[in-house]
Amino acid sequence: MWTIGLAVSGNEVGLSLKDWNALPDPEKQARRQRAYERLRMSGARYVVDTIADVLPCFDEVEARLARGEKP
């Protein structure tokens, strides 16, 4: 199965948008990086910040399927 992990808006960061926005930028970057690493280690083929970033992943999966690739 093709999997897409949501790093910032998902459970890995685990903060509300209000709390996320209140963090200083270095803390955001550190939490984002940890979330990306954990999701990749868990088997996510793609990792994005939020659901708003998912559509390009669909396009890439579609192209990969057209080339005969399988998950």
mmCIF file of the N, C-alpha and C atoms, coordinates in Angstrom:
data_MODEL
# 
_entry.id   MODEL 
# 
loop_
_atom_site.group_PDB 
_atom_site.id 
_atom_site.type_symbol 
_atom_site.label_atom_id 
_atom_site.label_alt_id 
_atom_site.label_comp_id 
_atom_site.label_asym_id 
_atom_site.label_entity_id 
_atom_site.label_seq_id 
_atom_site.pdbx_PDB_ins_code 
_atom_site.Cartn_x 
_atom_site.Cartn_y 
_atom_site.Cartn_z 
_atom_site.occupancy 
_atom_site.B_iso_or_equiv 
_atom_site.pdbx_formal_charge 
_atom_site.auth_seq_id 
_atom_site.auth_comp_id 
_atom_site.auth_asym_id 
_atom_site.auth_atom_id 
_atom_site.pdbx_PDB_model_num 
ATOM 1   N N  . MET A 1 1  ? 0.841  -1.163 0.000   1.00 0.00 ? 1  MET A N  1 
ATOM 2   C CA . MET A 1 1  ? 0.000  0.000  0.000   1.00 0.00 ? 1  MET A CA 1 
ATOM 3   C C  . MET A 1 1  ? 0.896  1.238  0.000   1.00 0.00 ? 1  MET A C  1 
ATOM 4   N N  . TRP A 1 2  ? 0.499  2.238  -0.735  1.00 0.00 ? 2  TRP A N  1 
ATOM 5   C CA . TRP A 1 2  ? 1.198  3.511  -0.719  1.00 0.00 ? 2  TRP A CA 1 
ATOM 6   C C  . TRP A 1 2  ? 0.736  4.265  0.516   1.00 0.00 ? 2  TRP A C  1 
ATOM 7   N N  . THR A 1 3  ? 1.655  4.746  1.319   1.00 0.00 ? 3  THR A N  1 
ATOM 8   C CA . THR A 1 3  ? 1.282  5.428  2.553   1.00 0.00 ? 3  THR A CA 1 
ATOM 9   C C  . THR A 1 3  ? 1.858  6.831  2.587   1.00 0.00 ? 3  THR A C  1 
ATOM 10  N N  . ILE A 1 4  ? 1.069  7.743  3.148   1.00 0.00 ? 4  ILE A N  1 
ATOM 11  C CA . ILE A 1 4  ? 1.471  9.142  3.290   1.00 0.00 ? 4  ILE A CA 1 
ATOM 12  C C  . ILE A 1 4  ? 1.328  9.512  4.758   1.00 0.00 ? 4  ILE A C  1 
ATOM 13  N N  . GLY A 1 5  ? 2.429  9.897  5.377   1.00 0.00 ? 5  GLY A N  1 
ATOM 14  C CA . GLY A 1 5  ? 2.404  10.321 6.768   1.00 0.00 ? 5  GLY A CA 1 
ATOM 15  C C  . GLY A 1 5  ? 2.210  11.827 6.878   1.00 0.00 ? 5  GLY A C  1 
ATOM 16  N N  . LEU A 1 6  ? 1.410  12.237 7.832   1.00 0.00 ? 6  LEU A N  1 
ATOM 17  C CA . LEU A 1 6  ? 1.191  13.666 8.102   1.00 0.00 ? 6  LEU A CA 1 
ATOM 18  C C  . LEU A 1 6  ? 2.024  14.046 9.315   1.00 0.00 ? 6  LEU A C  1 
ATOM 19  N N  . ALA A 1 7  ? 3.099  14.754 9.073   1.00 0.00 ? 7  ALA A N  1 
ATOM 20  C CA . ALA A 1 7  ? 4.064  15.027 10.134  1.00 0.00 ? 7  ALA A CA 1 
ATOM 21  C C  . ALA A 1 7  ? 3.595  16.093 11.115  1.00 0.00 ? 7  ALA A C  1 
ATOM 22  N N  . VAL A 1 8  ? 3.266  17.260 10.622  1.00 0.00 ? 8  VAL A N  1 
ATOM 23  C CA . VAL A 1 8  ? 2.963  18.380 11.513  1.00 0.00 ? 8  VAL A CA 1 
ATOM 24  C C  . VAL A 1 8  ? 1.540  18.308 12.041  1.00 0.00 ? 8  VAL A C  1 
ATOM 25  N N  . SER A 1 9  ? 0.581  17.994 11.177  1.00 0.00 ? 9  SER A N  1 
ATOM 26  C CA . SER A 1 9  ? -0.814 17.983 11.622  1.00 0.00 ? 9  SER A CA 1 
ATOM 27  C C  . SER A 1 9  ? -1.252 16.622 12.148  1.00 0.00 ? 9  SER A C  1 
ATOM 28  N N  . GLY A 1 10 ? -0.347 15.662 12.165  1.00 0.00 ? 10 GLY A N  1 
ATOM 29  C CA . GLY A 1 10 ? -0.686 14.328 12.643  1.00 0.00 ? 10 GLY A CA 1 
ATOM 30  C C  . GLY A 1 10 ? -0.280 14.113 14.086  1.00 0.00 ? 10 GLY A C  1 
ATOM 31  N N  . ASN A 1 11 ? -0.333 12.874 14.491  1.00 0.00 ? 11 ASN A N  1 
ATOM 32  C CA . ASN A 1 11 ? -0.061 12.520 15.883  1.00 0.00 ? 11 ASN A CA 1 
ATOM 33  C C  . ASN A 1 11 ? 1.399  12.656 16.286  1.00 0.00 ? 11 ASN A C  1 
ATOM 34  N N  . GLU A 1 12 ? 2.311  12.624 15.345  1.00 0.00 ? 12 GLU A N  1 
ATOM 35  C CA . GLU A 1 12 ? 3.734  12.692 15.701  1.00 0.00 ? 12 GLU A CA 1 
ATOM 36  C C  . GLU A 1 12 ? 4.076  14.002 16.401  1.00 0.00 ? 12 GLU A C  1 
ATOM 37  N N  . VAL A 1 13 ? 3.575  15.110 15.909  1.00 0.00 ? 13 VAL A N  1 
ATOM 38  C CA . VAL A 1 13 ? 3.795  16.396 16.590  1.00 0.00 ? 13 VAL A CA 1 
ATOM 39  C C  . VAL A 1 13 ? 2.771  16.549 17.699  1.00 0.00 ? 13 VAL A C  1 
ATOM 40  N N  . GLY A 1 14 ? 1.524  16.214 17.411  1.00 0.00 ? 14 GLY A N  1 
ATOM 41  C CA . GLY A 1 14 ? 0.495  16.154 18.437  1.00 0.00 ? 14 GLY A CA 1 
ATOM 42  C C  . GLY A 1 14 ? 0.066  17.479 19.053  1.00 0.00 ? 14 GLY A C  1 
ATOM 43  N N  . LEU A 1 15 ? 0.172  18.555 18.304  1.00 0.00 ? 15 LEU A N  1 
ATOM 44  C CA . LEU A 1 15 ? -0.225 19.865 18.813  1.00 0.00 ? 15 LEU A CA 1 
ATOM 45  C C  . LEU A 1 15 ? -1.385 20.433 18.016  1.00 0.00 ? 15 LEU A C  1 
ATOM 46  N N  . SER A 1 16 ? -2.184 21.256 18.655  1.00 0.00 ? 16 SER A N  1 
ATOM 47  C CA . SER A 1 16 ? -3.212 21.997 17.923  1.00 0.00 ? 16 SER A CA 1 
ATOM 48  C C  . SER A 1 16 ? -2.524 23.043 17.054  1.00 0.00 ? 16 SER A C  1 
ATOM 49  N N  . LEU A 1 17 ? -3.240 23.546 16.080  1.00 0.00 ? 17 LEU A N  1 
ATOM 50  C CA . LEU A 1 17 ? -2.667 24.591 15.216  1.00 0.00 ? 17 LEU A CA 1 
ATOM 51  C C  . LEU A 1 17 ? -2.250 25.801 16.043  1.00 0.00 ? 17 LEU A C  1 
ATOM 52  N N  . LYS A 1 18 ? -3.060 26.161 17.015  1.00 0.00 ? 18 LYS A N  1 
ATOM 53  C CA . LYS A 1 18 ? -2.735 27.300 17.878  1.00 0.00 ? 18 LYS A CA 1 
ATOM 54  C C  . LYS A 1 18 ? -1.420 27.067 18.618  1.00 0.00 ? 18 LYS A C  1 
ATOM 55  N N  . ASP A 1 19 ? -1.262 25.870 19.196  1.00 0.00 ? 19 ASP A N  1 
ATOM 56  C CA . ASP A 1 19 ? -0.034 25.567 19.927  1.00 0.00 ? 19 ASP A CA 1 
ATOM 57  C C  . ASP A 1 19 ? 1.169  25.472 18.989  1.00 0.00 ? 19 ASP A C  1 
ATOM 58  N N  . TRP A 1 20 ? 0.963  24.889 17.813  1.00 0.00 ? 20 TRP A N  1 
ATOM 59  C CA . TRP A 1 20 ? 2.039  24.804 16.812  1.00 0.00 ? 20 TRP A CA 1 
ATOM 60  C C  . TRP A 1 20 ? 2.511  26.204 16.438  1.00 0.00 ? 20 TRP A C  1 
ATOM 61  N N  . ASN A 1 21 ? 1.568  27.087 16.140  1.00 0.00 ? 21 ASN A N  1 
ATOM 62  C CA . ASN A 1 21 ? 1.910  28.455 15.730  1.00 0.00 ? 21 ASN A CA 1 
ATOM 63  C C  . ASN A 1 21 ? 2.613  29.240 16.829  1.00 0.00 ? 21 ASN A C  1 
ATOM 64  N N  . ALA A 1 22 ? 2.403  28.858 18.074  1.00 0.00 ? 22 ALA A N  1 
ATOM 65  C CA . ALA A 1 22 ? 3.025  29.557 19.196  1.00 0.00 ? 22 ALA A CA 1 
ATOM 66  C C  . ALA A 1 22 ? 4.485  29.148 19.406  1.00 0.00 ? 22 ALA A C  1 
ATOM 67  N N  . LEU A 1 23 ? 4.907  28.044 18.802  1.00 0.00 ? 23 LEU A N  1 
ATOM 68  C CA . LEU A 1 23 ? 6.290  27.589 18.979  1.00 0.00 ? 23 LEU A CA 1 
ATOM 69  C C  . LEU A 1 23 ? 7.272  28.485 18.237  1.00 0.00 ? 23 LEU A C  1 
ATOM 70  N N  . PRO A 1 24 ? 8.460  28.660 18.771  1.00 0.00 ? 24 PRO A N  1 
ATOM 71  C CA . PRO A 1 24 ? 9.497  29.374 18.020  1.00 0.00 ? 24 PRO A CA 1 
ATOM 72  C C  . PRO A 1 24 ? 9.931  28.511 16.819  1.00 0.00 ? 24 PRO A C  1 
ATOM 73  N N  . ASP A 1 25 ? 10.389 29.154 15.766  1.00 0.00 ? 25 ASP A N  1 
ATOM 74  C CA . ASP A 1 25 ? 10.755 28.444 14.541  1.00 0.00 ? 25 ASP A CA 1 
ATOM 75  C C  . ASP A 1 25 ? 11.759 27.310 14.751  1.00 0.00 ? 25 ASP A C  1 
ATOM 76  N N  . PRO A 1 26 ? 12.806 27.490 15.560  1.00 0.00 ? 26 PRO A N  1 
ATOM 77  C CA . PRO A 1 26 ? 13.731 26.361 15.759  1.00 0.00 ? 26 PRO A CA 1 
ATOM 78  C C  . PRO A 1 26 ? 13.056 25.137 16.369  1.00 0.00 ? 26 PRO A C  1 
ATOM 79  N N  . GLU A 1 27 ? 12.119 25.357 17.272  1.00 0.00 ? 27 GLU A N  1 
ATOM 80  C CA . GLU A 1 27 ? 11.383 24.233 17.878  1.00 0.00 ? 27 GLU A CA 1 
ATOM 81  C C  . GLU A 1 27 ? 10.475 23.565 16.852  1.00 0.00 ? 27 GLU A C  1 
ATOM 82  N N  . LYS A 1 28 ? 9.825  24.370 16.014  1.00 0.00 ? 28 LYS A N  1 
ATOM 83  C CA . LYS A 1 28 ? 9.001  23.796 14.946  1.00 0.00 ? 28 LYS A CA 1 
ATOM 84  C C  . LYS A 1 28 ? 9.850  22.905 14.043  1.00 0.00 ? 28 LYS A C  1 
ATOM 85  N N  . GLN A 1 29 ? 11.001 23.410 13.645  1.00 0.00 ? 29 GLN A N  1 
ATOM 86  C CA . GLN A 1 29 ? 11.865 22.649 12.750  1.00 0.00 ? 29 GLN A CA 1 
ATOM 87  C C  . GLN A 1 29 ? 12.327 21.346 13.399  1.00 0.00 ? 29 GLN A C  1 
ATOM 88  N N  . ALA A 1 30 ? 12.682 21.383 14.652  1.00 0.00 ? 30 ALA A N  1 
ATOM 89  C CA . ALA A 1 30 ? 13.136 20.178 15.349  1.00 0.00 ? 30 ALA A CA 1 
ATOM 90  C C  . ALA A 1 30 ? 11.999 19.152 15.449  1.00 0.00 ? 30 ALA A C  1 
ATOM 91  N N  . ARG A 1 31 ? 10.810 19.604 15.786  1.00 0.00 ? 31 ARG A N  1 
ATOM 92  C CA . ARG A 1 31 ? 9.671  18.680 15.897  1.00 0.00 ? 31 ARG A CA 1 
ATOM 93  C C  . ARG A 1 31 ? 9.287  18.115 14.537  1.00 0.00 ? 31 ARG A C  1 
ATOM 94  N N  . ARG A 1 32 ? 9.319  18.976 13.514  1.00 0.00 ? 32 ARG A N  1 
ATOM 95  C CA . ARG A 1 32 ? 9.011  18.534 12.157  1.00 0.00 ? 32 ARG A CA 1 
ATOM 96  C C  . ARG A 1 32 ? 10.013 17.460 11.724  1.00 0.00 ? 32 ARG A C  1 
ATOM 97  N N  . GLN A 1 33 ? 11.278 17.702 11.943  1.00 0.00 ? 33 GLN A N  1 
ATOM 98  C CA . GLN A 1 33 ? 12.318 16.757 11.532  1.00 0.00 ? 33 GLN A CA 1 
ATOM 99  C C  . GLN A 1 33 ? 12.146 15.409 12.237  1.00 0.00 ? 33 GLN A C  1 
ATOM 100 N N  . ARG A 1 34 ? 11.891 15.434 13.542  1.00 0.00 ? 34 ARG A N  1 
ATOM 101 C CA . ARG A 1 34 ? 11.674 14.186 14.286  1.00 0.00 ? 34 ARG A CA 1 
ATOM 102 C C  . ARG A 1 34 ? 10.460 13.430 13.738  1.00 0.00 ? 34 ARG A C  1 
ATOM 103 N N  . ALA A 1 35 ? 9.397  14.164 13.453  1.00 0.00 ? 35 ALA A N  1 
ATOM 104 C CA . ALA A 1 35 ? 8.186  13.528 12.931  1.00 0.00 ? 35 ALA A CA 1 
ATOM 105 C C  . ALA A 1 35 ? 8.453  12.890 11.570  1.00 0.00 ? 35 ALA A C  1 
ATOM 106 N N  . TYR A 1 36 ? 9.160  13.597 10.691  1.00 0.00 ? 36 TYR A N  1 
ATOM 107 C CA . TYR A 1 36 ? 9.482  13.042 9.374   1.00 0.00 ? 36 TYR A CA 1 
ATOM 108 C C  . TYR A 1 36 ? 10.303 11.762 9.527   1.00 0.00 ? 36 TYR A C  1 
ATOM 109 N N  . GLU A 1 37 ? 11.291 11.794 10.384  1.00 0.00 ? 37 GLU A N  1 
ATOM 110 C CA . GLU A 1 37 ? 12.144 10.615 10.580  1.00 0.00 ? 37 GLU A CA 1 
ATOM 111 C C  . GLU A 1 37 ? 11.347 9.432  11.119  1.00 0.00 ? 37 GLU A C  1 
ATOM 112 N N  . ARG A 1 38 ? 10.517 9.676  12.110  1.00 0.00 ? 38 ARG A N  1 
ATOM 113 C CA . ARG A 1 38 ? 9.734  8.585  12.704  1.00 0.00 ? 38 ARG A CA 1 
ATOM 114 C C  . ARG A 1 38 ? 8.749  7.995  11.705  1.00 0.00 ? 38 ARG A C  1 
ATOM 115 N N  . LEU A 1 39 ? 8.105  8.850  10.938  1.00 0.00 ? 39 LEU A N  1 
ATOM 116 C CA . LEU A 1 39 ? 7.138  8.351  9.960   1.00 0.00 ? 39 LEU A CA 1 
ATOM 117 C C  . LEU A 1 39 ? 7.829  7.550  8.859   1.00 0.00 ? 39 LEU A C  1 
ATOM 118 N N  . ARG A 1 40 ? 8.979  8.022  8.412   1.00 0.00 ? 40 ARG A N  1 
ATOM 119 C CA . ARG A 1 40 ? 9.727  7.263  7.402   1.00 0.00 ? 40 ARG A CA 1 
ATOM 120 C C  . ARG A 1 40 ? 10.183 5.919  7.967   1.00 0.00 ? 40 ARG A C  1 
ATOM 121 N N  . MET A 1 41 ? 10.670 5.920  9.193   1.00 0.00 ? 41 MET A N  1 
ATOM 122 C CA . MET A 1 41 ? 11.108 4.668  9.824   1.00 0.00 ? 41 MET A CA 1 
ATOM 123 C C  . MET A 1 41 ? 9.934  3.710  10.031  1.00 0.00 ? 41 MET A C  1 
ATOM 124 N N  . SER A 1 42 ? 8.741  4.251  10.140  1.00 0.00 ? 42 SER A N  1 
ATOM 125 C CA . SER A 1 42 ? 7.547  3.422  10.319  1.00 0.00 ? 42 SER A CA 1 
ATOM 126 C C  . SER A 1 42 ? 7.004  2.893  8.996   1.00 0.00 ? 42 SER A C  1 
ATOM 127 N N  . GLY A 1 43 ? 7.607  3.309  7.887   1.00 0.00 ? 43 GLY A N  1 
ATOM 128 C CA . GLY A 1 43 ? 7.211  2.769  6.595   1.00 0.00 ? 43 GLY A CA 1 
ATOM 129 C C  . GLY A 1 43 ? 6.437  3.689  5.686   1.00 0.00 ? 43 GLY A C  1 
ATOM 130 N N  . ALA A 1 44 ? 6.236  4.933  6.069   1.00 0.00 ? 44 ALA A N  1 
ATOM 131 C CA . ALA A 1 44 ? 5.535  5.853  5.171   1.00 0.00 ? 44 ALA A CA 1 
ATOM 132 C C  . ALA A 1 44 ? 6.372  6.084  3.914   1.00 0.00 ? 44 ALA A C  1 
ATOM 133 N N  . ARG A 1 45 ? 5.757  5.937  2.766   1.00 0.00 ? 45 ARG A N  1 
ATOM 134 C CA . ARG A 1 45 ? 6.474  6.160  1.507   1.00 0.00 ? 45 ARG A CA 1 
ATOM 135 C C  . ARG A 1 45 ? 6.632  7.640  1.221   1.00 0.00 ? 45 ARG A C  1 
ATOM 136 N N  . TYR A 1 46 ? 5.692  8.414  1.680   1.00 0.00 ? 46 TYR A N  1 
ATOM 137 C CA . TYR A 1 46 ? 5.737  9.871  1.534   1.00 0.00 ? 46 TYR A CA 1 
ATOM 138 C C  . TYR A 1 46 ? 5.441  10.473 2.897   1.00 0.00 ? 46 TYR A C  1 
ATOM 139 N N  . VAL A 1 47 ? 6.034  11.602 3.173   1.00 0.00 ? 47 VAL A N  1 
ATOM 140 C CA . VAL A 1 47 ? 5.731  12.333 4.401   1.00 0.00 ? 47 VAL A CA 1 
ATOM 141 C C  . VAL A 1 47 ? 5.578  13.805 4.020   1.00 0.00 ? 47 VAL A C  1 
ATOM 142 N N  . VAL A 1 48 ? 4.482  14.401 4.478   1.00 0.00 ? 48 VAL A N  1 
ATOM 143 C CA . VAL A 1 48 ? 4.196  15.804 4.223   1.00 0.00 ? 48 VAL A CA 1 
ATOM 144 C C  . VAL A 1 48 ? 3.801  16.461 5.547   1.00 0.00 ? 48 VAL A C  1 
ATOM 145 N N  . ASP A 1 49 ? 3.752  17.770 5.551   1.00 0.00 ? 49 ASP A N  1 
ATOM 146 C CA . ASP A 1 49 ? 3.394  18.479 6.776   1.00 0.00 ? 49 ASP A CA 1 
ATOM 147 C C  . ASP A 1 49 ? 1.922  18.292 7.152   1.00 0.00 ? 49 ASP A C  1 
ATOM 148 N N  . THR A 1 50 ? 1.016  18.550 6.187   1.00 0.00 ? 50 THR A N  1 
ATOM 149 C CA . THR A 1 50 ? -0.420 18.535 6.482   1.00 0.00 ? 50 THR A CA 1 
ATOM 150 C C  . THR A 1 50 ? -1.198 17.900 5.338   1.00 0.00 ? 50 THR A C  1 
ATOM 151 N N  . ILE A 1 51 ? -2.468 17.682 5.564   1.00 0.00 ? 51 ILE A N  1 
ATOM 152 C CA . ILE A 1 51 ? -3.335 17.114 4.529   1.00 0.00 ? 51 ILE A CA 1 
ATOM 153 C C  . ILE A 1 51 ? -3.364 18.009 3.293   1.00 0.00 ? 51 ILE A C  1 
ATOM 154 N N  . ALA A 1 52 ? -3.143 19.295 3.467   1.00 0.00 ? 52 ALA A N  1 
ATOM 155 C CA . ALA A 1 52 ? -3.127 20.222 2.334   1.00 0.00 ? 52 ALA A CA 1 
ATOM 156 C C  . ALA A 1 52 ? -1.973 19.925 1.375   1.00 0.00 ? 52 ALA A C  1 
ATOM 157 N N  . ASP A 1 53 ? -0.979 19.172 1.819   1.00 0.00 ? 53 ASP A N  1 
ATOM 158 C CA . ASP A 1 53 ? 0.195  18.867 1.009   1.00 0.00 ? 53 ASP A CA 1 
ATOM 159 C C  . ASP A 1 53 ? 0.131  17.496 0.333   1.00 0.00 ? 53 ASP A C  1 
ATOM 160 N N  . VAL A 1 54 ? -0.996 16.824 0.416   1.00 0.00 ? 54 VAL A N  1 
ATOM 161 C CA . VAL A 1 54 ? -1.098 15.441 -0.045  1.00 0.00 ? 54 VAL A CA 1 
ATOM 162 C C  . VAL A 1 54 ? -1.297 15.313 -1.561  1.00 0.00 ? 54 VAL A C  1 
ATOM 163 N N  . LEU A 1 55 ? -1.983 16.236 -2.195  1.00 0.00 ? 55 LEU A N  1 
ATOM 164 C CA . LEU A 1 55 ? -2.333 16.075 -3.608  1.00 0.00 ? 55 LEU A CA 1 
ATOM 165 C C  . LEU A 1 55 ? -1.135 15.780 -4.517  1.00 0.00 ? 55 LEU A C  1 
ATOM 166 N N  . PRO A 1 56 ? 0.005  16.448 -4.360  1.00 0.00 ? 56 PRO A N  1 
ATOM 167 C CA . PRO A 1 56 ? 1.144  16.089 -5.217  1.00 0.00 ? 56 PRO A CA 1 
ATOM 168 C C  . PRO A 1 56 ? 1.601  14.639 -5.025  1.00 0.00 ? 56 PRO A C  1 
ATOM 169 N N  . CYS A 1 57 ? 1.413  14.092 -3.848  1.00 0.00 ? 57 CYS A N  1 
ATOM 170 C CA . CYS A 1 57 ? 1.761  12.684 -3.610  1.00 0.00 ? 57 CYS A CA 1 
ATOM 171 C C  . CYS A 1 57 ? 0.866  11.779 -4.447  1.00 0.00 ? 57 CYS A C  1 
ATOM 172 N N  . PHE A 1 58 ? -0.410 12.115 -4.549  1.00 0.00 ? 58 PHE A N  1 
ATOM 173 C CA . PHE A 1 58 ? -1.326 11.323 -5.372  1.00 0.00 ? 58 PHE A CA 1 
ATOM 174 C C  . PHE A 1 58 ? -0.858 11.312 -6.821  1.00 0.00 ? 58 PHE A C  1 
ATOM 175 N N  . ASP A 1 59 ? -0.444 12.478 -7.307  1.00 0.00 ? 59 ASP A N  1 
ATOM 176 C CA . ASP A 1 59 ? 0.049  12.563 -8.681  1.00 0.00 ? 59 ASP A CA 1 
ATOM 177 C C  . ASP A 1 59 ? 1.278  11.677 -8.877  1.00 0.00 ? 59 ASP A C  1 
ATOM 178 N N  . GLU A 1 60 ? 2.170  11.682 -7.913  1.00 0.00 ? 60 GLU A N  1 
ATOM 179 C CA . GLU A 1 60 ? 3.371  10.866 -8.022  1.00 0.00 ? 60 GLU A CA 1 
ATOM 180 C C  . GLU A 1 60 ? 3.049  9.375  -7.960  1.00 0.00 ? 60 GLU A C  1 
ATOM 181 N N  . VAL A 1 61 ? 2.140  8.993  -7.079  1.00 0.00 ? 61 VAL A N  1 
ATOM 182 C CA . VAL A 1 61 ? 1.736  7.588  -6.997  1.00 0.00 ? 61 VAL A CA 1 
ATOM 183 C C  . VAL A 1 61 ? 1.106  7.162  -8.324  1.00 0.00 ? 61 VAL A C  1 
ATOM 184 N N  . GLU A 1 62 ? 0.257  8.004  -8.878  1.00 0.00 ? 62 GLU A N  1 
ATOM 185 C CA . GLU A 1 62 ? -0.370 7.686  -10.161 1.00 0.00 ? 62 GLU A CA 1 
ATOM 186 C C  . GLU A 1 62 ? 0.682  7.492  -11.252 1.00 0.00 ? 62 GLU A C  1 
ATOM 187 N N  . ALA A 1 63 ? 1.686  8.354  -11.284 1.00 0.00 ? 63 ALA A N  1 
ATOM 188 C CA . ALA A 1 63 ? 2.760  8.223  -12.279 1.00 0.00 ? 63 ALA A CA 1 
ATOM 189 C C  . ALA A 1 63 ? 3.551  6.939  -12.051 1.00 0.00 ? 63 ALA A C  1 
ATOM 190 N N  . ARG A 1 64 ? 3.811  6.607  -10.817 1.00 0.00 ? 64 ARG A N  1 
ATOM 191 C CA . ARG A 1 64 ? 4.557  5.390  -10.511 1.00 0.00 ? 64 ARG A CA 1 
ATOM 192 C C  . ARG A 1 64 ? 3.761  4.150  -10.913 1.00 0.00 ? 64 ARG A C  1 
ATOM 193 N N  . LEU A 1 65 ? 2.473  4.174  -10.662 1.00 0.00 ? 65 LEU A N  1 
ATOM 194 C CA . LEU A 1 65 ? 1.624  3.059  -11.071 1.00 0.00 ? 65 LEU A CA 1 
ATOM 195 C C  . LEU A 1 65 ? 1.615  2.917  -12.590 1.00 0.00 ? 65 LEU A C  1 
ATOM 196 N N  . ALA A 1 66 ? 1.574  4.052  -13.296 1.00 0.00 ? 66 ALA A N  1 
ATOM 197 C CA . ALA A 1 66 ? 1.581  4.024  -14.757 1.00 0.00 ? 66 ALA A CA 1 
ATOM 198 C C  . ALA A 1 66 ? 2.885  3.405  -15.293 1.00 0.00 ? 66 ALA A C  1 
ATOM 199 N N  . ARG A 1 67 ? 3.973  3.561  -14.528 1.00 0.00 ? 67 ARG A N  1 
ATOM 200 C CA . ARG A 1 67 ? 5.254  2.952  -14.927 1.00 0.00 ? 67 ARG A CA 1 
ATOM 201 C C  . ARG A 1 67 ? 5.347  1.492  -14.504 1.00 0.00 ? 67 ARG A C  1 
ATOM 202 N N  . GLY A 1 68 ? 4.291  1.006  -13.871 1.00 0.00 ? 68 GLY A N  1 
ATOM 203 C CA . GLY A 1 68 ? 4.271  -0.389 -13.452 1.00 0.00 ? 68 GLY A CA 1 
ATOM 204 C C  . GLY A 1 68 ? 4.830  -0.639 -12.079 1.00 0.00 ? 68 GLY A C  1 
ATOM 205 N N  . GLU A 1 69 ? 5.138  0.402  -11.344 1.00 0.00 ? 69 GLU A N  1 
ATOM 206 C CA . GLU A 1 69 ? 5.665  0.236  -9.979  1.00 0.00 ? 69 GLU A CA 1 
ATOM 207 C C  . GLU A 1 69 ? 4.555  -0.214 -9.043  1.00 0.00 ? 69 GLU A C  1 
ATOM 208 N N  . LYS A 1 70 ? 4.962  -0.925 -8.045  1.00 0.00 ? 70 LYS A N  1 
ATOM 209 C CA . LYS A 1 70 ? 4.040  -1.367 -6.996  1.00 0.00 ? 70 LYS A CA 1 
ATOM 210 C C  . LYS A 1 70 ? 4.609  -0.935 -5.650  1.00 0.00 ? 70 LYS A C  1 
ATOM 211 N N  . PRO A 1 71 ? 3.714  -0.744 -4.684  1.00 0.00 ? 71 PRO A N  1 
ATOM 212 C CA . PRO A 1 71 ? 4.200  -0.343 -3.373  1.00 0.00 ? 71 PRO A CA 1 
ATOM 213 C C  . PRO A 1 71 ? 5.075  -1.401 -2.722  1.00 0.00 ? 71 PRO A C  1 
# 
